[in-house]
Amino acid sequence: MLAGSNTGTSSGSRFIQRLNDGRKVWLDGKLVEHIASHPDFRGTIKSVAGILDLQDDPVLAPQLVYETETGARANMAFLIPEQKEDIFRRSRSFKIWSDATFGVMSRVGGTYRGQVASLYVGRDLLQSRDPYYSIKIANYYRYVRDHDLMVTSAGHDPQIDRTKLSSELGGLYTALRIVRETEDGIIVRGAKMLATGSPYMDEIIVSPLAKKTSEEKPYALLLMVAVNTPGLHLICRESFASEDEENQPLSSRFDEMDAVLVFDDALIPWERVLVKEDPELLWKVRSTAVGSGLGLHESIVRLVSKLEFVAAVGNELADSIGIKKFAHVKEKLAELLYQLESIKALLLSAEHEAKLDDASGVWLLDSGLMTTAKNLGNRYYPRAIEILQQLSGAGLLQAPSTLAEFRGPLGLQLQAYYRGADRGAEERVKLLKLAWELVGSQLGARHELYERYYAGDPIRTYARQYVEYNKQPLIDKVQEHLLSSTFHHY
């Protein structure tokens, strides 16, 4: 049984109970009390709880949880792939989680649970000045795993003046850094962004995404922070949530809230301080093959689910107005499909090309293929949304404000005017409203931005892939050809 399951409550119920733990969530200038019942969080939290309950389903549970060394059950994201089959077990689990939200929610699955697992696997591969580094990671991994905790991350410093380093901004504690050290831990002050899903998560991995220079040593921290840490405030963006499930089917269920973390002299216990003011070690932690081999897995599976969803919506839009016979429409629909199939192919190849890593003793996906899928994704998704716009044109703006119009005095007339080539008016308007959620709503705009930047600056991620790619075999072929041509010429 999962930790706490002997109480007889479901995984989703235990998740909701944990939310009432004193966390400081701020929205519209007010402290949110009883977050699970708040209208701007209620729909999303209900969805998350429902997804977590899948772990208790007698049919799905064997695909979502595994038995630990203690005989307990744990989420498959924490599974350490000691056999190649474990790669595929994790993948099947991630797909079930991702399909449950059509790929719309990125923190419910195993992305950062997988990151915790990768830190655990690589705990003995790095030389740290902290003699307890390995023990801390091992203890934290087991704690999060055994309590089935939800994990997110925050990695960016506040965007103030990007021509300057954090140490040059004038405000000493603008970006997160240590104020002082105590016997119990470190006192930190400053801000981190952007912690997606943090208002209803349990834990946050706080660490810079970009490499820190020696001048930025005070900001080179890797911390594991409980969401209810005293002195931590979560400042939410504007809510995109809706209570109108009929007319806003995605916003009413899947508004994955983003928040800026403000640390107001918060105490982080020593056992949760993994890297302290050590830029070199921090970058090694982030760059290890274990991290890219485990941490990215769920993100790419989720991208497949999301592209499947967009492709399905695009196909339905074309059917609904009878435009599939046109060659330029087929071209656009085919583009949605080759996007999907390209990412699926990269994912499957990365899984089947997984190799046993001698240093860690675990099976790791091919990091080059996974990185390629990630980098293509931040270009594919915005283009997919553009195709939905092109397929519908102004049709997306023609849907009535609410489906209740069909039950009003003009209902009969509207049935005639809003019908599609292959379906009735209400069904077509439902499709248009679903498509608008992806294309034109606040939620849709947020998702396009998220897919572009969730892994960092795309220019840097592309450049890093180029730098790290093993180009020598390609160069050798050219050199061999040139030498061969020269020899035959003479």
CORPEFEN-V355409 format. One line per field, one symbol per residue. ss: DSSP state (A for helix, B for strand, O for the rest). psi: psi as a letter, one per 40 degrees, with the letter a starting at -180 (. if undefined). A space follows every 10 residues. Layout:
ss=???
psi=???
This chain:
ss=OOOOAAAOOO AAAAAAAAOO OOOBBBBOOB BOOOAAAOOO OAAAAAAAAA AAAAAAOOOO AAAABBBOOO OOBBBAAAOO OOOAAAAAAA AAAAAAAAAO OOOOOOOOOO AAAAAAAAAA AOOOOOOOOO OOAAAAAAAA AAAAAAOOOO BBBBOBOOOO OOOOOAAAOO OOOOBOBBBB BOOOBBBBBB BBBOOOOAAA OOBBBBBOOO OOOAAAAAAO BBBBBBOOOO OBBBBBOOOO OOOOOOOOOO OOOOOOOOBB BBBBBBBBBA AABBBBOOAA AAAAAAAOAA AAAAOOAAAA AAAAAAAAAA AAAAAAAAAA OOOOOOAAAA AAAAAAAAAA AAAAAAAAAA AAOOBBBOOO OBBBOOAAAA AAAAAAAAAA AAAAAAAAAA AAAAAAAOOO OOAAAAAOOO AAAAAAAOOO OOOOAAAAAA AAAAAAAAAO OAAAAAAAAA AAAOOOOAAA AAAAAAAAOO OAAAAAAAAA AAAAAAAAAO
psi=iiheeeeeii dddddddddg eeighhhfei hhigddehde dddddddddd ddedeehddd ddediihiee eiiiiddehh geiddddddd dddddddddd efedheedbe dedddddddd dedeeihieh eedddddddd dddddeefih haiheiihgc geeiideeed hdfdihihdi iiddaihiia iiihgheddf idihhhiidi hhiddfdeeg ihihhhdfhh ehhhhiihhe iiegddegdd dedfgghiih hhhgfhhhid eehdhhfgdd ddddddeidd dddddedddd dddddddddd dddddddddd efeeehdddd dddddddddd dddddddddd ddeiihhddd eihhihdddd dddddddedd dddddddddd ddbeddeeii dieddeeade dddddddeia deiidddddd ddddddddde iddddddddd ddedeahddd dddddddehg eddddddddd ddddddddd.
